[in-house]
Amino acid sequence: MGTILGMAILFNAASVTALPIVSVDTDPFTTGVQSAVETGLGNPLTIDVVVSGIDPLLPLNAFEFELHLDTTILSPTDVVSGGFLGPFFPSGTAFLVESDITGPDIGYAETSLVPTGFSGDGRLATITFDTIGLGTSALELSEVILSAPFGAPIDLAGVNDGSVNVVPEPSTLFLLGSGIIVLAGWRKRRRFIP
């Protein structure tokens, strides 16, 4: 029986025509996957980790990934399920395996008890950050593992990383500019007072 199941899994894996892609979507509120975004210092930022092209012949049953970032620019505040594997137990059949937002890497993993798995395109996880510094932070995916039912590995066509550029808010620049003008005027006036 085990040999037949193993042969069926291998046959399904050999029949898959396209391989999935895992991407960082830096602007989940815009249609399509956006790989870069610019935001103001102090603004919260939400990104999605998405998957596309999961074939019904080799459906997704579990996944994990790490996301590397510059913690002097971005501070992760939360990571939640994207719902691709369904709702969490006890109302659903998905289980959280890892959710770690400490350190320079974010680690996240989920698994599902649904024996048929899930196919198509969708959101794996949503991550929220505080923007705490100026500059550009790469959002680099690594250790990406996708598994079909019964632990069969799913090969990837690739991963698409993202980046976030944090800039000063326009109001901050206005205040800074106003302060410089006032100081210059005060200094000039002070020079001409006898």
C-alpha positions in Angstrom: 0.0 0.0 0.0 2.8 2.4 0.9 4.5 1.7 -2.5 1.3 2.5 -4.4 0.9 5.8 -2.4 4.5 6.7 -3.1 4.2 6.0 -6.8 1.0 8.1 -6.9 2.8 11.0 -5.3 5.7 10.7 -7.7 3.4 10.4 -10.7 1.5 13.6 -9.6 4.8 15.4 -9.1 6.0 14.4 -12.6 2.7 15.6 -14.1 2.9 19.2 -12.7 3.4 21.6 -15.6 4.3 24.8 -13.9 6.2 25.5 -10.7 4.9 28.0 -8.1 6.5 31.3 -7.2 6.6 32.8 -3.7 6.8 36.6 -3.6 6.9 39.6 -1.3 4.0 41.9 -2.1 4.9 45.3 -0.6 1.6 46.9 -1.4 -1.2 44.3 -0.9 -3.9 47.0 -1.4 -2.8 47.4 -5.1 -3.7 44.9 -7.8 -0.8 42.6 -8.7 2.4 41.9 -6.8 4.4 45.1 -6.0 8.0 44.4 -5.3 8.9 47.9 -4.0 7.2 50.6 -2.0 8.0 54.0 -0.5 6.5 55.1 2.7 7.0 57.9 5.3 9.0 57.6 8.5 6.6 56.7 11.4 3.9 55.2 9.1 2.9 51.6 9.7 3.5 49.2 6.8 1.8 46.0 5.8 3.2 43.5 3.3 2.0 40.1 2.2 4.0 36.9 1.4 2.0 35.4 -1.5 2.2 32.2 -3.6 1.1 31.8 -7.2 0.8 28.7 -9.4 0.1 25.9 -6.9 -0.9 23.1 -9.2 -4.0 21.0 -8.3 -1.9 17.9 -9.1 0.5 18.7 -6.3 -1.5 20.9 -3.9 0.0 22.8 -1.0 -0.4 21.3 2.5 2.4 23.1 4.5 4.8 25.9 4.1 7.5 27.8 5.9 9.8 30.8 5.1 12.1 33.3 6.6 12.1 37.0 5.7 15.4 39.0 6.2 15.1 42.7 6.7 17.0 45.7 8.1 15.9 46.1 11.7 17.3 49.7 11.9 14.7 50.7 9.3 11.8 48.3 9.9 10.5 46.9 13.2 8.1 43.9 12.8 5.0 44.2 15.0 2.9 41.3 13.9 2.7 38.3 11.5 -0.6 36.6 10.9 -1.9 33.8 8.6 -2.9 34.8 5.1 -5.6 32.1 5.2 -4.4 30.1 2.2 -4.5 26.8 4.2 -7.9 27.7 5.7 -8.8 28.8 9.2 -6.9 27.7 12.3 -8.0 24.8 14.5 -10.5 24.4 16.3 -12.8 26.1 13.7 -10.6 24.9 10.8 -7.9 22.4 10.0 -4.8 24.7 9.7 -2.2 24.8 12.5 0.4 27.5 13.2 3.9 25.9 13.4 6.1 28.9 13.8 5.6 32.7 14.2 8.8 34.5 15.2 9.2 38.3 14.7 12.3 38.7 16.9 15.8 39.3 15.6 16.8 40.3 12.1 14.7 37.5 10.5 11.0 36.7 10.6 10.1 33.0 10.7 6.7 31.7 9.8 5.3 28.2 9.1 1.8 26.6 8.8 0.4 23.2 8.1 -3.0 21.8 7.3 -4.7 18.5 8.1 -6.7 18.6 4.8 -5.5 15.6 2.9 -6.2 17.0 -0.5 -4.3 20.3 0.0 -4.9 23.6 -1.6 -4.1 24.9 -5.1 -4.2 28.2 -7.0 -2.8 31.6 -5.9 -3.1 33.3 -2.5 -1.7 35.0 0.5 0.5 32.9 2.9 1.0 35.5 5.6 0.6 39.2 6.3 3.3 41.1 8.2 3.0 44.5 9.8 6.0 46.8 10.5 6.7 50.1 12.2 9.0 52.3 10.1 11.7 53.4 12.6 14.6 54.7 10.4 15.3 56.3 7.1 16.7 54.3 4.1 16.0 51.2 2.1 15.4 47.8 3.6 15.5 44.7 1.4 12.9 42.1 2.2 14.6 38.9 1.3 12.8 35.5 1.4 14.9 32.5 2.3 14.4 28.9 3.6 11.2 28.8 1.6 9.8 25.3 1.8 6.4 24.2 0.3 5.0 20.7 0.9 2.2 18.7 -0.6 0.1 16.2 1.4 2.1 13.5 3.0 5.2 15.7 3.0 6.0 15.5 -0.7 8.2 18.5 -1.5 7.0 21.1 -4.0 9.8 22.6 -6.2 9.7 26.4 -6.7 10.2 28.3 -10.0 11.7 31.0 -7.8 11.1 33.6 -5.1 10.6 37.3 -5.6 12.0 39.6 -2.9 10.9 43.1 -2.2 12.2 46.4 -0.8 10.9 49.3 1.3 12.2 52.8 1.0 11.5 54.9 4.2 11.6 58.6 3.6 10.9 61.7 5.8 7.3 62.7 5.9 6.6 65.9 3.9 5.4 67.6 7.1 8.7 66.8 8.7 10.6 68.4 5.8 8.3 71.5 6.0 9.0 71.9 9.7 12.7 71.5 9.2 12.8 74.0 6.3 10.7 76.5 8.3 13.0 76.2 11.3 16.1 76.9 9.1 14.4 79.9 7.6 13.5 81.3 11.0 17.0 80.8 12.3 18.5 82.4 9.3 16.2 85.4 9.6 16.9 85.7 13.4 20.6 85.6 12.8 20.4 88.2 10.0 18.3 90.5 12.2 20.6 90.0 15.2 23.6 91.1 13.0 21.9 94.5 12.1 20.7 95.5 15.6 23.1 98.0 17.1 
